[in-house]
Amino acid sequence: MSDFTTLREGSLHAALKARYAAAIADARVEAVVDGFVVDVVGPDELVEIQTASFASVRRKLERLVVAHRVVLVHPIPIEKWLVRVDGDGAILRRRRSPKRGLALDLFDELVRVPGLIAHPNFRIELALVAEEEVRGPIPEGARYRYPREWWRLDRRLLEVVETRRIDTPADLLGLLPAGLPESFTTADIVAATGRSRRLAMRAVYCLDRCGSVTRLARRGRLQAYGRLPPDADTGT
């Protein structure tokens, strides 16, 4: 059975899809490949854009990489503007969010498919973007489910600031913060980035699963890790 899914496409997803389609000669948009609707189909590579959880595309990716080269594009907002609108869509307020994304945030989603990065037909392209997040009032009938009076209506692309390719497990090491010691723990990642311990644990889990790090002697209660060279034999 074909895996057709109809969803309301967000502005960010649509803008990235148009950008990648324009960069590929003879690209087809929203084309069916092996029973799956793929965002952009090129002569040599399939492009799937995922602005949310990787869990929802896990099955699709695992099936497509068997016979096709696949790139998963994932945007991370390194600059975000928050736009509040009223029920008619009129702008009430626009301000810059104090939160800034990092390439390291990829591990929050990669934890759903940590082994895929080692597949020769799979790669990830991180799009580090500036975006607007549009927020509006929650309808009265749905407000009982939400603690706030607004919800996110859309994400809009302002600019693609930078793209970063992740072709191999070794490339994931480049997402770690600069200045980590040769032997590092999750606490070192937290201290260097200000991010949560949960994200740091997801990062080392993914690196461990795909063979980019090796386990070293524990430091107190924390497991220590060391980077492996790209050509290391991990025994997997």
C-alpha positions in Angstrom: 0.0 0.0 0.0 1.3 3.5 -0.9 2.3 5.7 2.1 0.4 8.8 1.2 -0.1 11.4 3.9 -1.9 14.7 3.5 -0.8 17.4 5.9 -1.0 21.2 5.9 2.4 22.3 4.6 4.1 25.0 6.6 5.7 28.0 5.1 9.2 27.0 6.2 8.9 23.5 4.6 7.5 25.0 1.4 10.3 27.6 1.1 13.0 25.0 1.7 11.4 22.6 -0.8 11.3 25.3 -3.5 14.9 26.2 -2.7 16.2 22.7 -3.2 14.0 22.0 -6.2 15.4 25.1 -7.9 19.0 24.0 -7.3 18.5 20.5 -9.0 18.2 20.2 -12.7 15.1 18.3 -13.9 13.8 18.1 -10.3 10.3 16.8 -9.6 8.4 18.0 -6.6 6.1 15.8 -4.4 6.8 12.8 -6.6 6.0 9.2 -5.7 9.1 6.9 -5.3 8.6 3.3 -4.1 5.2 4.2 -2.7 6.3 7.2 -0.8 5.8 10.9 -1.6 9.2 12.5 -1.7 9.6 16.3 -1.4 12.2 16.7 -4.2 13.3 14.0 -6.6 16.4 14.6 -8.6 18.2 12.5 -11.2 20.8 11.4 -8.6 19.3 12.0 -5.2 16.1 12.2 -3.3 15.6 15.2 -1.0 13.3 14.9 2.0 12.8 18.0 4.1 11.9 17.5 7.8 11.1 20.5 10.0 9.8 18.4 12.9 10.4 15.0 14.4 12.5 12.4 12.5 10.3 9.7 14.0 7.5 10.5 11.5 9.9 9.8 8.5 11.9 6.9 9.9 10.1 4.2 8.0 10.2 6.2 4.8 14.0 6.9 5.1 14.9 3.3 6.0 13.0 2.0 3.0 14.2 4.6 0.5 18.0 4.3 1.3 17.9 0.6 0.2 17.8 1.6 -3.5 18.3 5.4 -3.6 20.6 8.1 -2.4 18.7 10.2 0.1 19.5 13.6 1.7 17.5 14.6 4.7 17.3 18.4 5.1 16.7 19.7 8.6 16.5 23.4 9.5 17.8 24.7 12.8 16.9 28.3 13.7 20.0 30.1 14.8 18.0 33.3 14.8 14.3 33.5 15.5 11.8 36.3 15.5 8.5 35.8 17.4 5.4 37.3 15.8 2.1 37.6 17.7 -1.0 38.0 15.7 -4.7 38.4 16.6 -7.6 36.3 15.4 -7.7 38.2 12.2 -4.0 37.8 11.5 -3.0 41.4 12.3 0.5 41.7 13.9 0.4 42.7 17.5 4.1 42.3 18.4 7.4 41.2 16.8 10.5 40.6 18.9 13.7 38.6 18.6 13.8 35.4 20.6 16.6 35.1 23.1 17.0 31.4 22.1 19.6 30.6 19.4 19.9 27.2 17.9 23.1 25.3 17.5 24.1 22.6 15.0 24.4 20.4 18.1 20.6 20.4 18.3 20.5 17.9 15.4 21.0 15.2 18.0 17.6 15.9 19.5 16.1 14.4 16.4 18.9 12.1 15.2 18.3 10.0 18.3 15.3 8.6 16.4 17.5 7.2 13.6 21.1 7.1 14.9 22.2 4.2 12.7 21.1 5.8 9.4 24.0 8.2 9.1 26.4 5.2 8.6 24.4 4.0 5.5 26.3 4.8 2.3 23.1 6.1 0.6 22.2 8.5 3.4 23.3 12.0 4.4 22.0 15.0 6.3 22.1 18.6 5.3 21.6 21.0 8.2 20.1 24.3 7.2 21.0 26.9 9.8 18.3 29.5 9.3 16.8 32.8 10.4 13.1 32.4 10.7 9.9 33.9 12.0 7.6 32.0 14.3 4.0 33.2 14.0 1.8 32.7 17.1 -1.9 33.3 17.4 -4.7 32.8 19.9 -5.9 29.3 20.6 -9.5 28.7 19.6 -11.9 28.6 22.6 -12.8 25.0 22.0 -9.2 23.8 22.3 -7.9 26.1 25.1 -8.6 23.5 27.8 -5.8 21.4 26.4 -3.1 24.2 26.5 -1.8 26.1 29.5 -1.2 29.3 27.3 -3.6 31.5 25.3 -1.6 31.2 22.1 -0.1 28.5 19.8 2.3 28.3 16.9 0.6 28.9 13.6 3.5 28.8 11.2 7.3 29.1 10.7 8.5 31.4 7.9 12.0 31.3 6.4 13.8 34.6 6.4 17.3 33.4 5.4 19.4 30.3 5.0 22.5 31.5 6.9 24.7 28.4 6.4 24.3 24.8 5.4 26.4 21.9 6.8 26.7 18.5 5.3 26.8 15.3 7.4 27.9 12.6 5.1 29.5 10.1 7.5 29.5 9.3 11.3 32.8 11.1 11.6 31.2 14.4 10.4 29.0 14.3 13.5 32.0 15.0 15.6 32.1 18.5 14.0 28.8 19.3 15.8 30.4 19.1 19.2 31.4 22.4 20.8 35.0 23.6 20.2 37.4 23.2 23.1 36.2 19.9 24.5 39.0 17.9 26.1 40.2 14.7 24.3 38.4 12.7 27.0 35.0 14.3 27.5 31.7 13.6 29.3 28.2 14.9 28.9 29.0 17.4 31.7 31.7 18.9 29.5 29.2 19.3 26.6 26.7 21.0 29.0 29.3 23.4 30.3 30.5 24.3 26.8 27.1 25.0 25.3 24.7 25.8 28.1 22.4 23.1 26.6 20.5 20.5 28.7 22.0 17.3 30.0 19.3 15.5 28.0 20.7 16.9 24.7 24.2 16.0 25.7 23.1 12.4 26.5 21.4 12.2 23.1 24.6 13.4 21.4 26.9 10.8 23.0 24.3 8.1 22.4 24.2 8.9 18.7 28.0 9.2 18.4 28.4 5.9 20.3 25.8 4.1 18.2 27.3 5.1 14.9 30.9 4.4 16.0 32.3 8.0 16.1 33.5 7.7 19.7 34.9 5.1 22.0 34.2 4.6 25.7 37.0 5.5 28.1 37.5 5.1 31.8 34.7 6.7 33.9 35.1 10.0 35.5 33.4 9.5 38.8 29.8 8.7 38.0 30.1 9.9 34.4 31.1 7.9 31.3 34.0 9.4 29.4 34.3 9.3 25.6 37.1 9.8 23.1 36.8 10.6 19.4 37.7 7.9 16.9 39.5 8.8 13.6 37.3 8.4 10.5 39.1 5.2 9.4 39.0 3.5 12.8 37.8 -0.1 13.0 35.0 -0.1 15.5 34.3 -3.8 15.1 30.7 -3.2 13.9 
